[in-house]
């Protein structure tokens, strides 16, 4: 009987293989008293362990193939730098001498102290970097305890890893790199999240992965398992029919990936010569690698909400500036569109939630996004300052979400002007001509898109919310998801209205919602006049393929017929005809 476990899918793809448990936990450490005469011998033993840990990491770094080194050596270099830090190398020596204790106990005490420091950090990204400290200390500890590190895997175990789906409580960056080099099919860990090293590296290396899975005793060594990194599902001991189905999906996906990868460096242009801009949506600096790997022209949507989540306070201007600057450096000259804070409804953060005066009965229609920011300017102003200052470090655009009226737009633009003047008076560098745009995701905004086009530098259609608000449904409510329809005539006409308003005002219009990343709609959107798409990195090459196979002049008449139709069946029929041309 098959067993299905759920978790967080952090790297897309399907893997089918045998389960391989990787035990890398450290045995409980006990304190031992060291006689005075042997204290320096214990210090020398600790220092030898540090040297060996350093050499192991250097060996791993050199063992990684050149084709993948750029993606992972940063993590290993970080660990090497930590092995030079006095907090890891000198502090335990002092404890050995002062407390006359064994090296393992001294190292454990130092680990506990450093863990407490990281736990008190407010920045969620920095908090997750406590894993780095644990990984480095555990490497030293395993050497002291004469436990196995991955470089010393026995030949039989190393061979057993090829094609395996590795199960572990946690994986270090070095573990992940070496395991990938040894041909594993996927990773599953009990700990970690989307920000963990396993998640970041798995995405970068293109290996299916899940984290946050409660494995328990459900899966045994050697069990046949299926890992669906997109759905976040792990299936143990599947029946023959299920196994055949997933192997078929796997073959299809691999064939399609090979075809799509050939498009990376080819121009995004239709058959009748219309150039189309393809940008990527990201949330983290690490996602830039995935965007670059698929040939994105830039970042059309950088979500900033993660900076405000999983913490008890609000990130200040300098912290935000550091984050934005880090993304800009990673882009190496590619343009970046930063969306201002869009919290509320399906997203929340403790410090922002405290600003709510009451519990909203319908958060999607309540105080969220720009409404929240305009009510709490003390929250909004530091972000505006940070984004403007970041614009001095590379090509940056600012995008305002959830605009719905001219009065909101006036307030936002006035506040941005105030911030520009403040920065000038403070002598801080910024781009005075940084473009400011707005998201069109409310029907009211779409209906007056010409107003926004006159006052903004660009528009971006957010179809996820636009569909939700136009059709009066909650897109996360299972009871009404069947009503969520991007092809509803009202939705299509609003989208067309925004595209036409931008064209009339000679203002660029992009689309960054799920509709933009679904290749079924690409030809239709091209026929409606859309020339700028911003999509998840893993969808970009599919969209490029659809663009390169489309001839807009051939589908123009059909698109006009589709937009004029009120019948769902007729719309679906015309869409099929458009996609078959």
C-alpha positions in Angstrom: 0.0 0.0 0.0 1.4 3.4 -1.0 2.0 6.1 1.5 1.8 9.8 0.6 3.6 12.5 2.7 3.3 16.3 2.1 5.8 19.0 2.6 7.1 22.2 1.0 8.1 21.7 -2.6 11.1 24.0 -3.1 12.5 22.8 -6.4 10.3 21.7 -9.3 10.6 18.4 -11.1 9.7 14.7 -10.6 12.2 12.1 -9.3 11.6 8.4 -9.0 14.2 6.4 -7.2 15.2 4.4 -4.1 15.2 5.9 -0.7 18.6 6.5 0.9 18.7 7.7 4.5 21.6 9.9 5.2 22.4 9.9 8.9 24.5 12.9 9.7 23.4 13.7 13.3 26.0 14.2 16.0 26.0 11.9 19.0 25.1 13.6 22.3 28.2 15.2 23.7 29.1 14.7 27.3 31.5 16.8 29.4 34.7 15.2 30.4 37.4 16.6 32.8 40.9 16.8 31.2 43.9 16.5 33.6 46.1 19.6 33.6 49.0 17.8 32.0 46.9 16.9 28.9 45.2 20.3 28.4 47.5 21.3 25.5 47.1 17.9 23.9 43.3 18.5 23.9 43.9 21.9 22.4 46.0 20.4 19.7 43.4 17.7 19.0 40.8 20.5 18.5 43.0 22.5 16.2 43.7 19.3 14.1 40.0 18.8 13.7 39.6 22.4 12.5 42.4 22.0 10.0 40.9 18.7 8.7 37.5 20.3 8.4 39.0 23.2 6.4 40.8 20.7 4.1 37.6 18.7 3.6 35.8 21.8 2.4 38.7 22.7 0.1 38.7 19.2 -1.3 34.9 19.4 -1.9 35.3 22.8 -3.6 37.8 21.4 -6.0 35.8 18.3 -6.6 32.7 20.2 -7.9 32.6 20.3 -11.7 33.3 23.6 -13.3 29.8 23.6 -14.8 28.1 23.9 -11.4 30.8 25.6 -9.3 29.5 29.1 -9.8 26.2 28.1 -8.2 27.5 26.6 -5.0 31.0 27.7 -4.2 29.7 30.8 -2.5 28.2 28.6 0.2 31.4 26.6 0.7 33.5 29.8 0.8 31.2 31.1 3.6 31.9 28.0 5.6 35.7 28.3 4.9 35.6 31.9 6.2 33.8 30.7 9.3 36.6 28.3 10.0 38.9 31.3 10.2 36.7 33.1 12.6 37.9 33.4 16.2 34.4 32.7 17.5 34.7 29.1 16.2 38.5 28.6 16.4 39.7 30.5 19.5 36.7 30.6 21.8 36.6 26.8 22.2 40.4 26.8 22.9 39.8 29.3 25.7 37.0 27.1 27.1 39.2 24.0 27.1 41.9 25.8 29.0 39.6 27.6 31.4 37.2 24.8 32.2 39.7 21.9 31.6 37.1 20.2 29.5 37.2 18.0 26.4 37.2 19.6 23.0 33.7 18.3 22.1 32.1 19.9 25.2 33.9 23.2 24.5 32.7 23.2 20.9 29.1 22.4 22.1 29.1 25.3 24.5 30.2 27.7 21.8 27.6 26.4 19.4 24.9 26.9 22.0 26.1 30.5 22.6 26.2 31.4 18.9 22.8 29.8 18.3 21.3 32.1 21.0 22.7 35.1 19.2 21.3 34.1 15.9 17.9 33.3 17.4 17.6 36.9 18.6 18.2 38.4 15.1 15.2 40.0 13.5 16.2 39.5 9.8 14.6 36.2 8.7 17.3 35.6 6.2 20.1 36.1 8.7 18.2 33.9 11.3 18.2 31.1 8.8 22.0 31.5 8.4 22.3 29.9 11.9 22.3 26.8 9.8 25.8 27.8 8.5 27.2 27.8 12.0 25.6 24.5 12.8 26.9 22.9 9.6 30.5 24.1 10.3 30.5 23.1 13.9 28.9 19.7 13.2 31.7 19.1 10.6 34.3 19.7 13.3 32.4 17.7 15.8 32.1 14.7 13.6 35.9 14.7 13.1 36.4 14.9 16.9 33.9 12.1 17.4 35.4 10.1 14.5 32.1 10.0 12.8 31.7 9.9 9.0 31.7 13.0 6.8 30.5 12.7 3.3 34.0 12.8 1.8 34.8 9.6 3.5 31.7 7.7 2.3 32.5 4.1 1.6 32.7 3.1 -2.0 29.6 1.0 -1.8 27.5 3.7 -0.2 28.8 6.3 -2.8 27.7 4.0 -5.6 24.3 3.4 -3.9 23.6 7.2 -4.1 23.3 7.2 -7.9 19.6 7.6 -8.7 18.7 7.7 -5.0 16.3 10.2 -3.4 18.2 11.3 -0.3 16.3 11.6 3.0 17.9 13.5 5.9 17.0 15.7 8.8 19.2 18.4 7.2 21.8 18.8 4.6 24.8 21.2 4.5 25.8 23.0 1.3 28.8 20.8 1.0 26.6 17.7 1.4 24.2 18.9 -1.3 27.0 19.7 -3.7 28.7 16.4 -3.3 25.5 14.4 -3.4 24.5 16.1 -6.7 28.0 15.2 -8.0 27.3 11.6 -7.1 24.1 11.5 -9.1 21.3 11.6 -6.6 17.8 12.1 -8.1 16.3 14.3 -5.4 16.5 15.7 -1.8 14.0 15.5 1.0 14.7 17.0 4.4 12.7 17.2 7.6 14.0 20.7 8.5 14.4 23.8 6.4 12.2 26.1 4.3 12.3 28.0 1.1 15.3 30.0 2.4 17.3 27.0 3.4 20.5 26.1 1.7 19.1 22.8 0.5 16.2 24.6 -1.2 18.4 27.3 -2.7 21.0 24.9 -4.1 18.4 22.4 -5.3 16.7 25.1 -7.3 20.0 26.3 -8.6 21.1 22.8 -9.6 17.7 21.9 -11.0 17.2 18.9 -8.7 13.7 18.1 -7.4 13.5 18.8 -3.6 11.1 19.0 -0.7 11.7 20.3 2.8 9.7 20.3 6.0 8.5 16.7 5.5 7.7 14.7 8.7 9.3 11.5 7.6 9.0 9.6 10.8 9.3 5.8 10.2 7.1 5.8 7.2 9.9 5.3 4.6 12.6 2.6 4.9 16.0 2.3 3.3 15.7 1.1 -0.3 11.9 1.8 -0.6 10.9 2.9 -4.1 9.6 6.5 -3.8 8.3 9.3 -6.0 9.2 12.9 -5.3 7.0 15.6 -6.9 8.9 18.8 -6.2 6.2 21.0 -7.7 3.2 19.6 -5.8 5.2 19.0 -2.6 4.3 15.3 -2.4 6.4 12.3 -1.5 4.9 8.9 -2.3 6.4 5.7 -0.9 5.9 2.2 -2.4 3.6 3.4 -5.2 1.7 0.7 -7.1 2.7 -0.2 -10.6 0.1 2.0 -12.3 1.2 5.1 -10.3 4.8 4.4 -11.0 4.2 4.1 -14.7 2.3 7.3 -14.7 5.0 9.3 -12.9 7.8 7.8 -15.1 5.8 8.9 -18.2 5.5 12.4 -16.8 9.2 12.3 -16.0 10.2 11.4 -19.5 7.9 14.0 -21.0 9.3 16.7 -18.7 12.9 15.8 -19.5 12.2 15.8 -23.2 10.5 19.2 -23.0 13.3 20.6 -20.8 15.9 19.6 -23.4 13.9 21.3 -26.1 13.3 24.5 -24.1 16.9 24.8 -23.0 17.9 25.3 -26.6 15.9 28.6 -26.6 17.7 30.3 -23.8 20.0 32.5 -25.9 17.6 32.9 -28.9 15.7 36.2 -29.3 12.2 36.5 -28.0 10.5 37.5 -31.2 7.3 36.4 -32.9 7.3 34.9 -36.4 6.2 38.3 -37.8 9.1 40.1 -36.2 7.5 41.6 -33.0 10.1 41.8 -30.2 8.7 40.6 -26.8 10.2 41.3 -23.4 10.4 38.3 -21.1 11.3 39.1 -17.4 11.2 37.1 -14.3 9.3 37.3 -11.0 11.4 36.7 -7.9 11.2 36.9 -4.1 14.8 36.3 -3.0 18.3 37.3 -4.2 19.0 33.6 -4.7 16.2 33.4 -7.3 18.2 35.7 -9.6 20.4 32.7 -10.5 17.3 30.8 -11.8 16.3 34.0 -13.8 19.7 34.3 -15.4 19.9 30.6 -16.2 16.7 30.8 -18.4 17.8 34.0 -20.1 15.4 36.5 -18.5 16.0 40.1 -19.7 15.5 41.4 -16.1 13.3 41.2 -13.1 9.8 42.4 -13.8 8.5 41.8 -10.2 10.6 41.7 -7.1 8.3 41.0 -4.1 9.5 42.6 -0.9 7.1 41.1 1.6 9.5 38.4 2.9 11.5 41.2 4.5 8.6 42.0 6.8 7.5 38.5 7.6 8.5 36.1 10.5 9.7 39.0 12.7 8.5 41.2 15.5 9.6 44.6 14.1 9.8 46.5 10.9 13.0 46.4 8.8 14.6 49.8 8.8 15.8 51.8 5.8 19.4 50.5 6.0 18.4 46.8 6.2 16.1 47.2 3.2 18.8 49.0 1.2 21.2 46.2 1.9 18.7 43.6 0.6 17.9 45.6 -2.6 21.5 46.4 -3.3 22.4 42.7 -2.9 19.8 41.8 -5.6 21.1 44.6 -7.9 24.7 43.3 -7.6 23.5 39.8 -8.5 21.7 41.1 -11.6 24.9 42.6 -13.0 23.3 45.4 -14.9 19.9 43.7 -15.6 16.9 45.9 -14.8 15.0 45.4 -11.5 11.4 46.3 -10.8 10.8 46.5 -7.0 7.2 46.2 -5.9 6.5 48.1 -2.7 5.0 46.3 0.3 1.9 44.2 -0.5 0.8 42.7 2.8 -2.7 41.8 3.8 -5.3 39.3 2.6 -3.3 36.2 1.8 -0.1 37.6 3.2 0.6 38.9 6.7 3.4 40.0 9.0 3.3 40.5 12.7 4.5 44.1 12.9 2.1 45.1 10.1 -0.8 43.1 11.6 -0.4 45.2 14.8 -1.2 48.3 12.7 -4.7 47.0 11.9 -7.3 48.7 14.1 -9.7 45.8 13.9 -10.0 42.3 12.6 -11.1 42.6 9.0 -14.1 40.4 8.1 -12.9 40.3 4.5 -9.1 41.0 4.4 -8.9 40.9 0.6 -11.1 44.0 0.6 -9.6 45.7 3.6 -6.4 47.5 4.7 -3.8 46.0 2.5 -0.9 46.9 0.1 -0.9 50.7 -0.8 -3.9 51.3 1.5 -1.9 50.0 4.5 1.2 52.0 3.4 -0.6 55.3 3.0 -2.3 54.9 6.4 1.0 54.1 8.1 3.5 56.4 6.3 6.1 55.5 9.0 6.1 52.0 7.5 6.1 53.2 3.9 8.7 56.0 4.0 11.7 53.9 4.9 11.0 51.6 2.0 10.6 54.5 -0.4 13.9 55.9 0.7 15.6 52.5 0.5 14.3 51.9 -3.1 15.3 55.3 -4.3 18.8 55.0 -2.8 19.1 51.6 -4.4 18.4 53.2 -7.7 21.8 54.8 -7.6 23.4 51.4 -7.7 21.7 50.0 -10.8 18.7 50.2 -13.1 15.7 50.1 -10.8 12.0 50.8 -11.2 9.4 51.2 -8.4 6.0 49.6 -8.7 3.0 50.4 -6.5 0.5 47.6 -5.9 -3.3 47.8 -5.5 -3.9 51.3 -6.8 -7.6 52.0 -7.3 -8.1 55.7 -7.5 -6.6 59.0 -8.6 -6.5 60.3 -5.1 -4.4 57.3 -4.0 -2.1 57.9 -6.9 -1.7 61.6 -6.0 -0.8 60.7 -2.4 1.8 58.2 -3.5 3.4 60.5 -6.0 3.5 63.4 -3.6 5.1 61.2 -0.9 7.7 60.0 -3.4 8.5 63.6 -4.3 8.9 64.4 -0.6 11.3 61.5 -0.1 13.3 62.6 -3.2 13.7 66.1 -1.6 14.7 64.6 1.7 17.4 62.4 0.1 18.7 65.4 -1.8 18.9 67.5 1.4 20.6 64.5 3.2 23.2 64.3 0.4 22.3 60.7 -0.4 22.6 59.4 -4.0 19.6 58.3 -5.9 18.3 58.3 -9.5 16.0 61.4 -9.8 14.5 59.9 -12.9 13.8 56.4 -11.5 10.6 55.2 -13.2 7.5 54.8 -11.0 4.7 52.5 -12.2 1.6 50.9 -10.8 -0.1 47.6 -10.7 -3.5 47.3 -12.3 -5.3 44.6 -10.3 -8.6 46.2 -9.3 -11.4 46.6 -11.8 -11.7 50.3 -10.9 -8.1 50.8 -11.8 -8.5 49.0 -15.1 -11.5 51.1 -16.0 -9.5 54.3 -15.5 -6.2 52.9 -16.8 -5.9 56.0 -19.0 -5.7 58.2 -15.9 -2.9 56.0 -14.4 -1.1 55.9 -17.8 -1.0 59.7 -17.9 0.8 60.0 -14.5 2.9 56.8 -14.3 6.0 55.6 -16.2 4.6 52.1 -16.7 1.7 49.8 -15.8 1.7 46.1 -14.8 -1.4 44.0 -14.9 -1.7 41.7 -11.9 -4.2 39.1 -13.2 -4.4 37.0 -10.0 -6.2 39.8 -8.1 -7.9 41.3 -11.1 -9.7 38.0 -11.8 -10.6 37.6 -8.1 -12.0 41.1 -7.7 -13.7 41.1 -11.1 -15.5 37.8 -10.5 -16.1 38.4 -6.7 -14.5 35.1 -5.7 -11.8 34.1 -3.2 -9.2 32.3 -5.3 -8.0 30.3 -2.2 -11.5 29.1 -1.3 -11.9 25.5 -2.6 -15.7 26.0 -2.7 -15.5 28.6 -5.4 -12.2 28.0 -7.3 -14.2 26.6 -10.2 -15.4 30.1 -10.9 -11.8 31.5 -11.2 -11.6 32.0 -15.0 -9.0 34.3 -16.7 -11.0 33.8 -19.9 -14.2 35.4 -18.5 -15.3 38.1 -21.0 -15.2 40.8 -18.3 -11.6 39.9 -17.3 -10.4 39.8 -21.0 -12.0 43.2 -21.7 -10.5 44.8 -18.7 -7.0 43.5 -19.7 -7.5 44.8 -23.2 -8.6 48.2 -21.9 -5.4 48.5 -19.9 -3.2 47.4 -22.8 -4.9 50.0 -25.1 -4.6 52.8 -22.5 -0.9 52.2 -22.2 -0.5 52.2 -26.0 -2.4 55.4 -26.4 -0.3 57.1 -23.7 2.9 55.5 -25.0 3.5 53.9 -21.6 4.8 50.3 -21.4 2.3 47.7 -20.1 3.4 44.4 -18.7 1.6 41.4 -17.1 3.0 39.6 -14.0 0.2 37.3 -12.8 -0.3 33.6 -13.3 -2.0 34.3 -16.7 1.3 35.7 -18.1 3.1 32.5 -17.1 0.6 30.1 -18.6 1.5 29.3 -22.2 -2.1 28.5 -23.1 -2.8 32.2 -23.0 0.4 33.5 -24.6 -0.9 33.8 -28.2 -4.1 35.4 -27.0 -2.2 38.0 -25.0 0.1 38.7 -27.9 -2.9 39.2 -30.1 -4.4 41.6 -27.5 -1.2 43.7 -27.9 0.8 42.7 -24.8 4.6 42.8 -25.5 6.0 42.5 -22.0 5.6 39.4 -19.8 7.0 38.9 -16.3 6.8 35.2 -15.2 8.3 32.7 -12.7 11.7 31.6 -14.0 10.6 28.0 -14.4 7.9 29.2 -16.8 9.9 31.6 -18.9 11.2 29.2 -21.6 7.7 27.8 -22.2 6.5 31.4 -22.8 9.4 32.1 -25.1 8.6 28.9 -27.1 5.0 30.1 -27.5 6.2 33.6 -28.5 8.6 32.2 -31.2 5.8 30.0 -32.6 3.2 32.8 -32.8 2.4 35.1 -35.8 0.4 37.9 -34.4 -0.9 39.1 -37.8 -2.4 35.6 -38.4 -4.4 35.6 -35.2 -5.6 39.2 -35.1 -9.0 38.5 -36.6 -9.6 35.5 -34.3 -8.6 37.5 -31.2 -11.1 40.2 -32.1 -13.8 37.6 -32.4 -12.8 36.1 -29.1 -12.9 39.4 -27.3 -16.3 40.2 -28.8 -17.8 36.9 -27.6 -19.9 36.5 -24.4 -20.1 32.7 -24.7 -17.6 30.6 -22.7 -17.8 27.7 -25.1 -17.2 30.0 -28.1 -14.3 31.6 -26.3 -12.7 28.2 -25.5 -13.2 27.1 -29.1 -11.6 30.3 -30.5 -8.7 29.9 -28.1 -8.0 26.4 -29.3 -8.1 27.6 -32.9 -5.6 30.4 -32.1 -3.3 28.0 -30.4 -3.4 25.5 -33.2 -2.4 28.0 -35.9 
